[in-house]
Amino acid sequence: MRSRPYGSVLVLLLAALYFLVPVAASLWFTVDDPGKGLTFGAYAKGLRDGGMATSLGLSVRLGLATVALGLLLMVPTMVVVTLRLPKLRRVVEVLCMVPLIMPPIALVAGVSTVLSWEDDLRTTPLWGTFQALHDKNFPLVLVLVYTVMSLPFLYRSLDGGLRAVDLKTLVEASRSLGASRPGTLCRVVVPNLRPAIVSGAVLSLAMVLGEFTVANVLGFEPFSVWMVHVGEYEAQLSVAAAMLSLLITWGLLLLLTNLAGGRNRNRNRDRDRNRTGNRRRTTV
């Protein structure tokens, strides 16, 4: 008889306690009222608060824009490097890992210096560009900074996905059938990289939803900054908002994972059916 992996079970149990105990404690703090007992008043108040809806909507829009821009930059770059310029793989890797060793406060200090040039460029066409960069309704400067900060997550996810497929054979087969380069990228490369793309997108989106330093220093108020400001005078509402943010992040993670996994399962099921049919015809 095989012995039970008690060591593995113990590690999983400790990891579960490490993650779940703080979440459970925070959840209990949001619903426990010494005078009224269990109540969901903090969640109801948060859902009625206009600032919460506005800041959460801004964070989601910033996250989606960051994911779109990051994938638009990284997917073609990684494909070209893998197929045509393999010697530059290390260079691209180092450049994408730089945000991990650069403190966000240093990055935002440089961005703030550049934005301070706006008054000097008031009489030039670039003044309108600077105005659009820090528009309060949708600050494009945060999208640009978050895209840079998400490069490590996108690179690692896409690099793992590219190493798992025979990209050169797929591209050559597609080109030999008459597909254009954009068609090959959209119809052949991207579907085979879907799990890697989804993984990088989820990590980038979670990073944007939880980022505080850059947005606070630049004077914007997405969801993370709103939670900190609310926590200064109403801690229970702030923690309730954090719980809602956690649920939203988990929901997006499960949704994107199921979408990618479902399509992969359908593809594997079709492949198994084709193999079974071929075996039956061969047997007959």
Backbone as CSV, one residue per row, in Angstrom:
resi,resn,N_x,N_y,N_z,CA_x,CA_y,CA_z,C_x,C_y,C_z
1,MET,0.831,-1.193,0.000,0.000,0.000,0.000,0.876,1.257,0.000
2,ARG,0.415,2.251,-0.738,1.149,3.510,-0.802,0.895,4.313,0.465
3,SER,1.972,4.870,1.003,1.825,5.677,2.210,1.176,7.019,1.873
4,ARG,0.423,7.536,2.807,-0.239,8.806,2.578,0.773,9.948,2.624
5,PRO,0.646,10.910,1.736,1.603,12.027,1.718,1.295,13.025,2.826
6,TYR,1.581,12.618,4.089,1.262,13.497,5.208,2.000,14.825,5.106
7,GLY,3.236,14.794,4.605,3.990,16.033,4.465,3.318,17.008,3.525
8,SER,2.818,16.501,2.400,2.136,17.370,1.430,0.850,17.932,2.008
9,VAL,0.120,17.079,2.724,-1.129,17.539,3.346,-0.846,18.626,4.377
10,LEU,0.230,18.451,5.145,0.579,19.446,6.157,0.950,20.782,5.511
11,VAL,1.707,20.721,4.419,2.094,21.954,3.719,0.865,22.666,3.165
12,LEU,-0.043,21.901,2.550,-1.268,22.503,2.017,-2.122,23.098,3.134
13,LEU,-2.182,22.409,4.271,-2.962,22.910,5.395,-2.378,24.211,5.930
14,LEU,-1.061,24.270,6.070,-0.415,25.496,6.553,-0.606,26.643,5.564
15,ALA,-0.509,26.331,4.264,-0.712,27.370,3.255,-2.152,27.885,3.295
16,ALA,-3.117,26.960,3.459,-4.518,27.371,3.543,-4.759,28.249,4.761
17,LEU,-4.168,27.871,5.900,-4.320,28.699,7.096,-3.686,30.071,6.912
18,TYR,-2.551,30.109,6.245,-1.846,31.376,6.033,-2.686,32.347,5.210
19,PHE,-3.409,31.824,4.221,-4.210,32.692,3.357,-5.615,32.918,3.903
20,LEU,-6.211,31.900,4.490,-7.624,31.991,4.858,-7.852,32.659,6.206
21,VAL,-6.941,32.509,7.147,-7.151,33.109,8.473,-7.248,34.633,8.392
22,PRO,-6.348,35.336,7.685,-6.532,36.796,7.572,-7.827,37.182,6.869
23,VAL,-8.196,36.418,5.843,-9.452,36.719,5.142,-10.637,36.516,6.074
24,ALA,-10.632,35.412,6.822,-11.735,35.147,7.746,-11.801,36.212,8.838
25,ALA,-10.633,36.634,9.343,-10.620,37.666,10.384,-11.155,38.994,9.848
26,SER,-10.760,39.330,8.627,-11.260,40.576,8.025,-12.761,40.501,7.785
27,LEU,-13.220,39.342,7.315,-14.656,39.178,7.086,-15.441,39.304,8.382
28,TRP,-14.926,38.715,9.445,-15.611,38.807,10.744,-15.637,40.252,11.242
29,PHE,-14.568,40.990,11.004,-14.522,42.393,11.420,-15.584,43.222,10.710
30,THR,-15.878,42.889,9.456,-16.851,43.682,8.697,-18.297,43.381,9.088
31,VAL,-18.569,42.207,9.637,-19.954,41.831,9.944,-20.251,41.841,11.439
32,ASP,-19.235,42.038,12.267,-19.443,41.991,13.715,-19.664,43.404,14.253
33,ASP,-20.806,43.614,14.855,-21.140,44.881,15.511,-21.415,44.589,16.985
34,PRO,-20.572,45.112,17.911,-20.767,44.776,19.341,-22.161,45.092,19.856
35,GLY,-22.818,46.089,19.286,-24.138,46.447,19.772,-25.280,45.719,19.091
36,LYS,-25.080,45.315,17.816,-26.165,44.703,17.038,-25.901,43.247,16.679
37,GLY,-24.724,42.749,16.941,-24.400,41.384,16.526,-23.954,41.348,15.077
38,LEU,-24.323,40.277,14.390,-23.942,40.137,12.988,-24.788,41.070,12.114
39,THR,-24.134,41.837,11.290,-24.827,42.765,10.398,-24.004,42.965,9.134
40,PHE,-24.697,43.205,8.046,-24.044,43.467,6.765,-24.196,44.939,6.373
41,GLY,-24.313,45.790,7.393,-24.503,47.206,7.137,-23.318,47.841,6.420
42,ALA,-22.100,47.379,6.709,-20.922,47.961,6.052,-20.945,47.685,4.550
43,TYR,-21.358,46.479,4.168,-21.434,46.150,2.742,-22.555,46.934,2.066
44,ALA,-23.690,47.056,2.755,-24.795,47.827,2.177,-24.405,49.291,2.008
45,LYS,-23.713,49.835,2.983,-23.279,51.230,2.895,-22.266,51.416,1.774
46,GLY,-21.376,50.442,1.627,-20.387,50.542,0.556,-21.025,50.479,-0.822
47,LEU,-22.019,49.613,-0.976,-22.689,49.497,-2.273,-23.494,50.745,-2.603
48,ARG,-23.948,51.462,-1.569,-24.696,52.705,-1.801,-23.783,53.902,-1.995
49,ASP,-22.524,53.751,-1.633,-21.589,54.875,-1.708,-21.192,55.126,-3.168
50,GLY,-21.425,56.339,-3.633,-21.068,56.671,-5.013,-19.579,56.663,-5.256
51,GLY,-18.784,57.033,-4.222,-17.335,57.034,-4.385,-16.771,55.654,-4.632
52,MET,-17.359,54.654,-3.997,-16.897,53.290,-4.195,-17.155,52.829,-5.627
53,ALA,-18.348,53.078,-6.132,-18.664,52.657,-7.499,-17.791,53.384,-8.514
54,THR,-17.563,54.672,-8.290,-16.740,55.448,-9.226,-15.293,54.969,-9.222
55,SER,-14.735,54.794,-8.031,-13.337,54.371,-7.942,-13.145,52.944,-8.445
56,LEU,-14.095,52.058,-8.134,-13.992,50.683,-8.620,-14.110,50.627,-10.142
57,GLY,-15.036,51.400,-10.701,-15.154,51.445,-12.157,-13.890,51.961,-12.812
58,LEU,-13.263,52.984,-12.204,-12.009,53.509,-12.747,-10.909,52.454,-12.700
59,SER,-10.814,51.727,-11.588,-9.784,50.691,-11.474,-9.983,49.581,-12.506
60,VAL,-11.231,49.170,-12.708,-11.497,48.110,-13.687,-11.147,48.586,-15.097
61,ARG,-11.520,49.825,-15.428,-11.191,50.348,-16.759,-9.686,50.488,-16.942
62,LEU,-8.992,50.944,-15.904,-7.538,51.026,-15.982,-6.914,49.640,-16.139
63,GLY,-7.473,48.658,-15.418,-6.943,47.305,-15.527,-7.129,46.706,-16.907
64,LEU,-8.317,46.873,-17.472,-8.574,46.333,-18.805,-7.709,47.022,-19.861
65,ALA,-7.552,48.344,-19.750,-6.694,49.062,-20.697,-5.245,48.637,-20.557
66,THR,-4.798,48.415,-19.319,-3.422,47.961,-19.090,-3.187,46.583,-19.696
67,VAL,-4.133,45.679,-19.487,-4.013,44.329,-20.051,-3.986,44.384,-21.574
68,ALA,-4.878,45.181,-22.170,-4.932,45.269,-23.628,-3.639,45.834,-24.193
69,LEU,-3.134,46.914,-23.600,-1.900,47.522,-24.101,-0.703,46.606,-23.889
70,GLY,-0.642,45.964,-22.720,0.475,45.060,-22.451,0.522,43.876,-23.406
71,LEU,-0.632,43.265,-23.657,-0.669,42.139,-24.595,-0.381,42.592,-26.018
72,LEU,-0.871,43.772,-26.386,-0.608,44.291,-27.724,0.881,44.518,-27.948
73,LEU,1.597,44.878,-26.900,3.040,45.081,-27.017,3.820,43.770,-26.932
74,MET,3.428,42.914,-25.988,4.271,41.766,-25.658,4.053,40.570,-26.565
75,VAL,2.818,40.287,-26.979,2.593,39.085,-27.795,3.347,39.152,-29.127
76,PRO,3.200,40.221,-29.941,3.994,40.272,-31.176,5.495,40.295,-30.914
77,THR,5.924,41.007,-29.860,7.356,41.071,-29.550,7.908,39.702,-29.215
78,MET,7.214,38.963,-28.359,7.695,37.636,-27.969,7.698,36.671,-29.145
79,VAL,6.698,36.777,-30.016,6.644,35.896,-31.181,7.804,36.192,-32.133
80,VAL,8.065,37.467,-32.388,9.169,37.838,-33.280,10.506,37.414,-32.691
81,VAL,10.685,37.633,-31.395,11.946,37.231,-30.757,12.134,35.722,-30.816
82,THR,11.068,34.972,-30.589,11.167,33.504,-30.620,11.477,32.984,-32.010
83,LEU,10.869,33.581,-33.029,11.023,33.072,-34.387,12.247,33.634,-35.105
84,ARG,12.466,34.929,-34.968,13.474,35.592,-35.785,14.722,36.020,-35.031
85,LEU,14.577,36.369,-33.768,15.703,36.965,-33.029,15.914,36.249,-31.697
86,PRO,16.194,34.959,-31.728,16.336,34.232,-30.452,17.491,34.734,-29.591
87,LYS,18.506,35.353,-30.204,19.635,35.854,-29.423,19.243,37.042,-28.538
88,LEU,18.132,37.680,-28.860,17.681,38.827,-28.066,16.755,38.423,-26.924
89,ARG,16.550,37.122,-26.731,15.636,36.675,-25.675,16.095,37.166,-24.309
90,ARG,17.391,37.057,-24.027,17.907,37.489,-22.734,17.781,38.995,-22.557
91,VAL,18.013,39.724,-23.637,17.894,41.184,-23.561,16.457,41.585,-23.232
92,VAL,15.498,40.980,-23.920,14.090,41.277,-23.656,13.715,40.859,-22.237
93,GLU,14.228,39.734,-21.787,13.929,39.273,-20.434,14.439,40.260,-19.392
94,VAL,15.668,40.725,-19.565,16.234,41.676,-18.603,15.430,42.978,-18.590
95,LEU,15.070,43.473,-19.766,14.306,44.712,-19.843,12.932,44.564,-19.177
96,CYS,12.299,43.408,-19.366,10.979,43.195,-18.771,11.047,42.966,-17.266
97,MET,12.202,42.517,-16.751,12.336,42.283,-15.320,12.750,43.530,-14.548
98,VAL,13.141,44.596,-15.243,13.588,45.818,-14.564,12.537,46.365,-13.598
99,PRO,11.224,46.381,-13.938,10.243,46.907,-12.973,10.220,46.175,-11.638
100,LEU,10.714,44.928,-11.575,10.737,44.204,-10.317,11.775,44.755,-9.354
101,ILE,12.866,45.308,-9.894,13.938,45.810,-9.033,13.858,47.326,-8.860
102,MET,12.954,47.976,-9.581,12.793,49.430,-9.462,11.631,49.720,-8.521
103,PRO,11.880,50.400,-7.401,10.777,50.721,-6.480,9.724,51.590,-7.164
104,PRO,8.452,51.320,-6.918,7.405,52.151,-7.543,7.550,53.631,-7.237
105,ILE,8.043,53.966,-6.044,8.182,55.368,-5.686,9.230,56.044,-6.566
106,ALA,10.278,55.297,-6.965,11.276,55.870,-7.870,10.689,56.071,-9.266
107,LEU,9.889,55.105,-9.707,9.248,55.222,-11.015,8.290,56.406,-11.059
108,VAL,7.483,56.549,-10.027,6.507,57.637,-10.022,7.189,58.983,-9.840
109,ALA,8.360,59.021,-9.208,9.100,60.278,-9.096,9.540,60.764,-10.478
110,GLY,10.018,59.843,-11.308,10.378,60.223,-12.671,9.185,60.667,-13.488
111,VAL,8.060,59.978,-13.326,6.846,60.357,-14.060,6.369,61.741,-13.617
112,SER,6.430,61.998,-12.321,6.005,63.311,-11.820,6.883,64.422,-12.380
113,THR,8.175,64.159,-12.528,9.073,65.162,-13.097,8.705,65.479,-14.530
114,VAL,8.389,64.430,-15.297,8.000,64.655,-16.697,6.683,65.425,-16.773
115,LEU,5.716,65.071,-15.923,4.432,65.760,-15.943,4.557,67.226,-15.529
116,SER,5.592,67.550,-14.755,5.778,68.940,-14.328,6.206,69.844,-15.476
117,TRP,6.546,69.262,-16.629,6.916,70.075,-17.784,5.705,70.702,-18.457
118,GLU,4.521,70.372,-18.005,3.303,70.810,-18.693,3.228,72.329,-18.830
119,ASP,3.567,73.059,-17.759,3.473,74.521,-17.810,4.438,75.113,-18.836
120,ASP,5.600,74.486,-19.011,6.567,74.991,-19.983,6.133,74.719,-21.422
121,LEU,5.222,73.752,-21.600,4.784,73.378,-22.952,3.385,73.898,-23.266
122,ARG,2.931,74.882,-22.503,1.562,75.356,-22.660,1.299,75.909,-24.053
123,THR,2.301,76.488,-24.687,2.117,77.102,-26.009,2.476,76.162,-27.146
124,THR,2.691,74.895,-26.854,3.071,73.925,-27.875,1.957,72.900,-28.053
125,PRO,1.980,72.180,-29.184,0.956,71.134,-29.379,1.007,70.021,-28.345
126,LEU,2.138,69.851,-27.655,2.253,68.785,-26.661,1.443,69.062,-25.396
127,TRP,0.990,70.304,-25.230,0.237,70.636,-24.021,-1.055,69.830,-23.938
128,GLY,-1.728,69.654,-25.077,-2.946,68.845,-25.087,-2.674,67.398,-24.732
129,THR,-1.512,66.882,-25.154,-1.145,65.510,-24.803,-0.971,65.359,-23.301
130,PHE,-0.309,66.317,-22.679,-0.116,66.267,-21.231,-1.454,66.383,-20.503
131,GLN,-2.370,67.170,-21.032,-3.694,67.277,-20.429,-4.423,65.939,-20.466
132,ALA,-4.301,65.234,-21.587,-4.963,63.934,-21.707,-4.319,62.882,-20.812
133,LEU,-3.018,63.013,-20.566,-2.321,62.014,-19.765,-2.831,61.979,-18.332
134,HIS,-3.139,63.121,-17.762,-3.605,63.110,-16.363,-5.034,63.616,-16.237
135,ASP,-5.871,63.198,-17.169,-7.300,63.468,-17.063,-7.882,62.676,-15.888
136,LYS,-8.585,63.344,-15.001,-9.104,62.693,-13.796,-10.091,61.574,-14.119
137,ASN,-10.852,61.722,-15.200,-11.846,60.701,-15.538,-11.202,59.405,-16.009
138,PHE,-10.096,59.511,-16.739,-9.385,58.318,-17.186,-7.919,58.697,-17.421
139,PRO,-7.085,58.607,-16.390,-5.684,59.023,-16.500,-4.854,58.036,-17.321
140,LEU,-4.528,58.444,-18.537,-3.728,57.578,-19.391,-2.330,57.342,-18.825
141,VAL,-1.844,58.286,-18.029,-0.504,58.109,-17.471,-0.456,56.879,-16.567
142,LEU,-1.550,56.584,-15.861,-1.579,55.376,-15.032,-1.556,54.120,-15.895
143,VAL,-2.236,54.152,-17.038,-2.209,52.998,-17.940,-0.789,52.734,-18.413
144,LEU,-0.060,53.788,-18.772,1.316,53.625,-19.249,2.219,53.089,-18.141
145,VAL,2.082,53.661,-16.938,2.927,53.202,-15.831,2.575,51.768,-15.441
146,TYR,1.290,51.457,-15.372,0.879,50.098,-15.006,1.314,49.082,-16.068
147,THR,1.316,49.484,-17.327,1.791,48.577,-18.372,3.253,48.220,-18.156
148,VAL,4.060,49.221,-17.798,5.479,48.958,-17.494,5.597,48.031,-16.285
149,MET,4.797,48.273,-15.258,4.869,47.453,-14.050,4.373,46.030,-14.282
150,SER,3.530,45.827,-15.288,2.991,44.485,-15.559,3.876,43.670,-16.501
151,LEU,4.925,44.253,-17.039,5.772,43.528,-17.994,6.361,42.235,-17.428
152,PRO,6.834,42.203,-16.173,7.364,40.924,-15.664,6.341,39.795,-15.676
153,PHE,5.088,40.100,-15.299,4.052,39.065,-15.272,3.722,38.586,-16.689
154,LEU,3.601,39.523,-17.612,3.276,39.152,-18.986,4.420,38.366,-19.614
155,TYR,5.644,38.800,-19.353,6.783,38.104,-19.971,6.874,36.664,-19.490
156,ARG,6.793,36.455,-18.183,6.923,35.091,-17.660,5.804,34.187,-18.164
157,SER,4.586,34.703,-18.201,3.468,33.889,-18.673,3.618,33.543,-20.148
158,LEU,3.941,34.533,-20.977,4.066,34.293,-22.411,5.285,33.444,-22.724
159,ASP,6.358,33.633,-21.996,7.559,32.823,-22.238,7.285,31.357,-21.944
160,GLY,6.588,31.085,-20.842,6.227,29.699,-20.555,5.305,29.110,-21.609
161,GLY,4.342,29.912,-22.092,3.442,29.422,-23.138,4.159,29.158,-24.450
162,LEU,5.102,30.020,-24.821,5.840,29.827,-26.079,6.766,28.620,-26.005
163,ARG,7.319,28.355,-24.846,8.189,27.184,-24.698,7.397,25.876,-24.754
164,ALA,6.099,25.944,-24.492,5.274,24.734,-24.454,4.733,24.346,-25.822
165,VAL,4.860,25.206,-26.837,4.338,24.901,-28.168,5.475,24.987,-29.194
166,ASP,5.302,24.260,-30.280,6.263,24.324,-31.384,5.834,25.460,-32.300
167,LEU,6.231,26.667,-31.916,5.742,27.856,-32.612,6.210,27.898,-34.058
168,LYS,7.438,27.521,-34.311,7.976,27.601,-35.669,7.202,26.702,-36.621
169,THR,6.883,25.482,-36.195,6.123,24.572,-37.044,4.720,25.102,-37.299
170,LEU,4.074,25.641,-36.257,2.728,26.184,-36.424,2.707,27.348,-37.409
171,VAL,3.666,28.239,-37.295,3.707,29.405,-38.183,4.020,28.983,-39.613
172,GLU,4.947,28.072,-39.795,5.283,27.615,-41.149,4.101,26.899,-41.794
173,ALA,3.382,26.101,-41.016,2.214,25.415,-41.564,1.131,26.415,-41.961
174,SER,0.920,27.417,-41.129,-0.087,28.426,-41.435,0.293,29.232,-42.674
175,ARG,1.558,29.603,-42.777,2.001,30.389,-43.920,1.943,29.574,-45.206
176,SER,2.247,28.265,-45.108,2.206,27.413,-46.294,0.783,27.222,-46.819
177,LEU,-0.205,27.412,-45.935,-1.609,27.324,-46.349,-2.160,28.654,-46.845
178,GLY,-1.322,29.650,-46.920,-1.724,30.929,-47.493,-2.163,31.983,-46.514
179,ALA,-2.007,31.752,-45.217,-2.429,32.738,-44.228,-1.443,33.894,-44.181
180,SER,-1.950,35.088,-43.957,-1.094,36.263,-43.821,-0.461,36.281,-42.434
181,ARG,0.508,37.170,-42.243,1.144,37.261,-40.935,0.159,37.678,-39.843
182,PRO,-0.665,38.724,-40.062,-1.669,39.041,-39.029,-2.661,37.903,-38.806
183,GLY,-3.057,37.219,-39.888,-3.977,36.096,-39.725,-3.351,34.956,-38.950
184,THR,-2.068,34.694,-39.202,-1.363,33.648,-38.456,-1.283,33.996,-36.980
185,LEU,-1.006,35.260,-36.697,-0.898,35.680,-35.301,-2.239,35.550,-34.576
186,CYS,-3.312,35.975,-35.225,-4.631,36.001,-34.572,-5.299,34.631,-34.537
187,ARG,-5.127,33.827,-35.609,-5.868,32.575,-35.719,-5.078,31.344,-35.314
188,VAL,-3.768,31.455,-35.240,-2.943,30.289,-34.920,-2.167,30.491,-33.629
189,VAL,-1.425,31.595,-33.548,-0.539,31.803,-32.407,-1.343,32.106,-31.141
190,VAL,-2.242,33.080,-31.228,-2.989,33.488,-30.031,-3.826,32.345,-29.443
191,PRO,-4.571,31.561,-30.247,-5.313,30.441,-29.634,-4.427,29.439,-28.908
192,ASN,-3.237,29.192,-29.434,-2.335,28.255,-28.755,-1.692,28.855,-27.513
193,LEU,-1.685,30.171,-27.415,-1.125,30.835,-26.240,-2.208,31.304,-25.275
194,ARG,-3.451,30.877,-25.493,-4.550,31.390,-24.682,-4.333,31.186,-23.176
195,PRO,-3.928,30.008,-22.696,-3.711,29.880,-21.240,-2.649,30.843,-20.714
196,ALA,-1.561,31.016,-21.462,-0.515,31.941,-21.029,-1.012,33.375,-21.041
197,ILE,-1.779,33.734,-22.056,-2.329,35.092,-22.142,-3.291,35.349,-20.991
198,VAL,-4.144,34.385,-20.694,-5.097,34.538,-19.594,-4.366,34.669,-18.265
199,SER,-3.327,33.872,-18.074,-2.559,33.946,-16.829,-1.923,35.317,-16.657
200,GLY,-1.266,35.814,-17.701,-0.660,37.139,-17.619,-1.685,38.238,-17.434
201,ALA,-2.839,38.106,-18.093,-3.894,39.117,-17.967,-4.443,39.163,-16.541
202,VAL,-4.644,38.009,-15.927,-5.182,37.968,-14.564,-4.196,38.593,-13.585
203,LEU,-2.906,38.253,-13.714,-1.904,38.821,-12.818,-1.810,40.340,-12.987
204,SER,-1.859,40.800,-14.225,-1.786,42.244,-14.476,-3.012,42.955,-13.907
205,LEU,-4.181,42.371,-14.103,-5.405,42.982,-13.594,-5.412,43.035,-12.069
206,ALA,-4.944,41.961,-11.439,-4.875,41.957,-9.975,-3.888,43.002,-9.478
207,MET,-2.778,43.176,-10.190,-1.802,44.196,-9.803,-2.404,45.595,-9.878
208,VAL,-3.151,45.874,-10.939,-3.749,47.206,-11.105,-4.790,47.461,-10.025
209,LEU,-5.615,46.475,-9.714,-6.659,46.659,-8.710,-6.088,46.915,-7.318
210,GLY,-4.887,46.404,-7.058,-4.301,46.569,-5.728,-3.220,47.617,-5.631
211,GLU,-2.846,48.257,-6.720,-1.748,49.228,-6.705,-2.178,50.516,-6.009
212,PHE,-1.318,51.042,-5.134,-1.651,52.240,-4.360,-0.641,53.370,-4.540
213,THR,0.641,53.052,-4.531,1.673,54.082,-4.449,1.626,55.055,-5.621
214,VAL,1.631,54.521,-6.836,1.699,55.374,-8.027,0.473,56.277,-8.115
215,ALA,-0.706,55.681,-7.962,-1.938,56.471,-8.079,-2.026,57.529,-6.995
216,ASN,-1.622,57.208,-5.776,-1.723,58.168,-4.681,-0.762,59.333,-4.866
217,VAL,0.474,59.047,-5.268,1.459,60.109,-5.449,1.060,61.032,-6.598
218,LEU,0.498,60.467,-7.665,0.095,61.286,-8.808,-1.235,61.999,-8.585
219,GLY,-1.912,61.701,-7.490,-3.119,62.437,-7.143,-4.400,61.899,-7.722
220,PHE,-4.443,60.625,-8.096,-5.662,60.017,-8.617,-6.277,59.124,-7.536
221,GLU,-7.547,58.757,-7.725,-8.250,57.990,-6.698,-8.941,56.765,-7.288
222,PRO,-8.176,55.755,-7.682,-8.811,54.477,-8.015,-9.234,53.753,-6.746
223,PHE,-9.620,52.510,-6.883,-10.255,51.796,-5.781,-9.329,51.639,-4.569
224,SER,-8.064,51.307,-4.788,-7.135,51.099,-3.672,-6.924,52.386,-2.880
225,VAL,-6.798,53.511,-3.570,-6.610,54.794,-2.882,-7.882,55.179,-2.132
226,TRP,-9.039,54.930,-2.726,-10.307,55.231,-2.064,-10.446,54.430,-0.781
227,MET,-10.043,53.162,-0.802,-10.151,52.340,0.402,-9.289,52.897,1.526
228,VAL,-8.086,53.348,1.208,-7.205,53.897,2.244,-7.781,55.192,2.801
229,HIS,-8.304,56.051,1.940,-8.881,57.312,2.402,-10.116,57.055,3.270
230,VAL,-10.946,56.125,2.877,-12.130,55.802,3.685,-11.718,55.204,5.024
231,GLY,-10.646,54.403,5.025,-10.199,53.786,6.262,-9.722,54.764,7.311
232,GLU,-9.430,56.000,6.915,-8.991,56.997,7.880,-10.112,57.411,8.834
233,TYR,-11.362,57.289,8.405,-12.463,57.689,9.271,-13.521,56.601,9.436
234,GLU,-13.474,55.520,8.654,-14.445,54.427,8.804,-13.777,53.117,8.397
235,ALA,-13.130,52.494,9.372,-12.318,51.311,9.091,-13.160,50.139,8.604
236,GLN,-14.346,49.950,9.182,-15.164,48.801,8.807,-15.581,48.867,7.346
237,LEU,-15.937,50.051,6.870,-16.303,50.207,5.463,-15.115,49.957,4.551
238,SER,-13.930,50.389,4.983,-12.730,50.163,4.184,-12.418,48.674,4.034
239,VAL,-12.522,47.935,5.136,-12.252,46.495,5.084,-13.334,45.780,4.279
240,ALA,-14.580,46.222,4.396,-15.647,45.629,3.592,-15.385,45.850,2.101
241,ALA,-14.912,47.045,1.758,-14.560,47.314,0.361,-13.418,46.416,-0.093
242,ALA,-12.460,46.165,0.799,-11.357,45.260,0.457,-11.865,43.841,0.208
243,MET,-12.834,43.401,1.002,-13.414,42.084,0.796,-14.142,42.011,-0.551
244,LEU,-14.861,43.071,-0.891,-15.533,43.102,-2.189,-14.521,43.093,-3.320
245,SER,-13.429,43.817,-3.151,-12.384,43.813,-4.164,-11.783,42.422,-4.333
246,LEU,-11.587,41.730,-3.207,-11.051,40.373,-3.271,-12.008,39.439,-3.998
247,LEU,-13.296,39.551,-3.714,-14.288,38.718,-4.393,-14.339,39.014,-5.886
248,ILE,-14.240,40.285,-6.250,-14.256,40.646,-7.669,-13.031,40.078,-8.377
249,THR,-11.872,40.192,-7.742,-10.648,39.652,-8.342,-10.743,38.150,-8.514
250,TRP,-11.214,37.453,-7.485,-11.381,35.999,-7.598,-12.395,35.644,-8.680
251,GLY,-13.475,36.414,-8.755,-14.479,36.152,-9.786,-13.914,36.305,-11.189
252,LEU,-13.150,37.374,-11.413,-12.524,37.561,-12.724,-11.528,36.443,-13.019
253,LEU,-10.780,36.041,-11.995,-9.825,34.945,-12.174,-10.529,33.663,-12.587
254,LEU,-11.594,33.312,-11.884,-12.329,32.090,-12.211,-12.975,32.179,-13.587
255,LEU,-13.515,33.361,-13.916,-14.160,33.534,-15.219,-13.158,33.360,-16.354
256,LEU,-12.035,34.054,-16.268,-11.038,33.964,-17.335,-10.434,32.563,-17.410
257,THR,-10.196,31.951,-16.252,-9.626,30.602,-16.254,-10.587,29.595,-16.865
258,ASN,-11.876,29.707,-16.529,-12.865,28.787,-17.090,-13.035,28.992,-18.589
259,LEU,-12.973,30.256,-19.027,-13.083,30.513,-20.467,-11.930,29.872,-21.230
260,ALA,-10.726,30.060,-20.711,-9.563,29.468,-21.384,-9.571,27.960,-21.256
261,GLY,-9.865,27.454,-20.042,-9.871,26.011,-19.852,-10.982,25.326,-20.600
262,GLY,-12.157,25.982,-20.699,-13.270,25.377,-21.419,-12.968,25.181,-22.883
263,ARG,-12.370,26.189,-23.502,-12.027,26.056,-24.912,-10.956,25.000,-25.119
264,ASN,-10.001,24.951,-24.191,-8.980,23.915,-24.311,-9.575,22.523,-24.125
265,ARG,-10.525,22.395,-23.184,-11.158,21.090,-22.986,-11.954,20.677,-24.219
266,ASN,-12.644,21.638,-24.839,-13.389,21.324,-26.058,-12.454,20.894,-27.177
267,ARG,-11.304,21.583,-27.280,-10.349,21.216,-28.317,-9.789,19.813,-28.066
268,ASN,-9.460,19.514,-26.793,-8.940,18.179,-26.475,-10.004,17.110,-26.703
269,ARG,-11.288,17.435,-26.392,-12.358,16.471,-26.600,-12.528,16.172,-28.089
270,ASP,-12.470,17.204,-28.916,-12.579,16.992,-30.363,-11.404,16.172,-30.883
271,ARG,-10.208,16.440,-30.341,-9.046,15.681,-30.785,-9.184,14.212,-30.407
272,ASP,-9.700,13.941,-29.194,-9.878,12.552,-28.769,-10.932,11.856,-29.624
273,ARG,-11.987,12.576,-29.974,-13.010,11.981,-30.832,-12.452,11.639,-32.200
274,ASN,-11.636,12.540,-32.737,-11.039,12.258,-34.047,-10.117,11.049,-33.986
275,ARG,-9.351,10.942,-32.914,-8.459,9.788,-32.781,-9.263,8.499,-32.646
276,THR,-10.344,8.562,-31.855,-11.170,7.362,-31.690,-11.792,6.948,-33.012
277,GLY,-12.282,7.939,-33.787,-12.858,7.625,-35.096,-11.839,7.035,-36.040
278,ASN,-10.615,7.567,-36.020,-9.574,7.020,-36.891,-9.222,5.589,-36.508
279,ARG,-9.182,5.316,-35.206,-8.873,3.957,-34.772,-9.960,2.985,-35.186
280,ARG,-11.225,3.408,-35.086,-12.323,2.527,-35.481,-12.275,2.249,-36.980
281,ARG,-11.998,3.276,-37.768,-11.929,3.050,-39.227,-10.755,2.149,-39.569
282,THR,-9.639,2.313,-38.829,-8.495,1.438,-39.088,-8.805,-0.005,-38.724
283,THR,-9.523,-0.191,-37.604,-9.868,-1.547,-37.185,-10.812,-2.212,-38.176
284,VAL,-11.790,-1.454,-38.683,-12.712,-2.011,-39.662,-11.987,-2.343,-40.966
